[in-house]
Amino acid sequence: SALCRSFVRVMTEETGRPVAPEEYARYWGVPGVQAFRDMGISEEARIARGIEKWDRYFQELQEWSPPFPGIEELLEELTRRGFVLGVVTSKNDEQLESDFRPSPIAKDLPHRVTVDDTKRHKPFPDPLLEMVKRLGAEKKECVYIGDTVFDARCAEAAGIDFALATWGLLFP
């Protein structure tokens, strides 16, 4: 994916060693700042520069990475049937806006909780519970669809049903 390739490129540049795409699976769903720290980059200026580069590389590659086949139709159908949709992400507000800008699915995800909205992040339940609160919903009415082990752990900790989106990433 564009996200994986851009991560590998920036981490290879920033760490000065080859970073294999398989290493990325470990960081899928982790806030970017934490991924940089785990890769041995602790200086705030380097982290900020690295995240800026990651976003830029992602935008360059994203033109070649359309949404997963069928996702637009699925979101439209769910909306038509009256489901309230949103996104709970480990991206910050700026990254989410940047990542969704070229995508037609942004209109189908009006409710958003980002890493900027809670003190603790996935796999803690806080972001998902924040979404439930914002929607004025009951946990039993919700299902969280995610593609990482961090998403699954977040849903479990929140006491919310989980569905796994299996579009090719490793799920340890």
N, C-alpha and C positions, 0 to 999 in steps of 0.2 A: 504494500500500500504506500501511498504518498507519505503518510505519517511515519511509517517505519523507515522508508528510504531517507527521508529528511533527518530523522533522528540519528540513523547510522552515520550519515554524512557529517552532521554537526559534532557528534560525539567523537568520531574519528579525528576531526580537526582539532577539537578542544582537548582531547586527552593525549593526542600525539601517538596513538596506537590504533591498529585496525580494530574496528568494532563490528562483530558479526551480526547480521540481522536477527539471529536467534537470541542474542542478548536483549533485543528490544522487547521480546515477549514478557520479560521480567518486569518491565516498566509500563506495560500497557495498562492504563487506568490510574497510574500514579501521577500526582501533580508534577509538572515539569521541574520545578525547583528541587523537589525531592530526588528526582531522577539524576539531575546534575550532581547533587551532593553525594548520592550513592555511587556515582561514577568517579568520585574523587575530586570534584570541582566544588570548592567551598567558598571562594571569594565572591561576594555579592556582585561586583562589577562583571566578573567573568560569567556568572550565572545569567545576569541580565543580557549580556552580549550574546551568550549562547542561545537563550530563548528567542531573542530577536532574530538571530540567524535561522533557527529552527522554523520559526513562523515564516520567514521569507522563503526558505527552501521548500517548505510545505506548499506555500501559495504557488510557487513556480511549478511544482509537480502535480498539484491538484487538478490543473486543467486536463491532465491525462488520466485522472481517476474519477470517473463518474460515480454517483451513488450506487450502492449495491442494487443489482437488478431486482425490480419489483418493490423496492422500499417506498418510492413515491406513491405508487398505487395503493399500497397497504396503508400508509398514513392517511391518504385521502378517504379510503373506505372506513377506517376507524373513526375519523372525524365525522363522516356522513352518518355513521351509526350512533353518534352521540358521545363517543369516548372523549375524555379530556386528556390531551397529550402534553407532555413536557419532556425536558431533558435535565438529568442530574449528571454533572460532569466534573472531572478533575481539572478541566481547563479554567483559566480565569475569564472574566467577562470579555476582555479584549481579544483573547485567543478564540473564544467561541464565536464572537462576531466576525472575526477575520476568517475563520474556518468555514462558517456557514454562508458568508456573503455570496459566493458564486453558486450556491446550491439552492435549487428550488424547494427543498424540503424545509427550509427555515420557517416558512409561513405556517407549516403544520406543527411546529413546536413552539407555541407562544409562551409557555411557562418554562422558566429556566432557574436552576440553582447551580451556581458555579463554585469553584474553590474560594471565591471572594465572599461567599455568603455564610460560611460557617467556620468556626475555629478548628474543628476536627474534620478530617476528610475521609473518604472511602479508604479502608474498609469499615470505618466507624459508621454508625447509623445516622449521624447528624444531618448530612445533606439530604438524604431520602426523607427523614422525618420533617425537615424544613419544607420540602416540596408538599408533603401531605398537609402540613399546617397551612401553607399558602393556598392550597386548593380547597381547604375547608372540608377535606375528605376524611373518611374512616380508613384505617389501615386495611381492613378486610375488603374494601372496595377497590384496592389498588393492586397492580402487578408491576413489577420492575423488570424491564427487559434489558439485559446487559450482555456484554461479550467478554468479560474478564472475571477472574476469580475474585477480584476486589469488589466487583459489582455484586456477585453472589454473596460474599461475606457481609456486605453492607445491607442487602435485603434481609438476610438471615438475622443480623443483629437488630434490625428495625422491626422484625416480625411481619414482614411483607412478602407475599408470594413473589417468586422469581422465575423468569423464563430466560433461557440461554439462547442468544443469537450466535449461531455457529458459522461465521463467515471466514473461517480459515485460520484464526489465531489459536495459538496453543492455550489450552485450559488445564493447568496442572492440578 
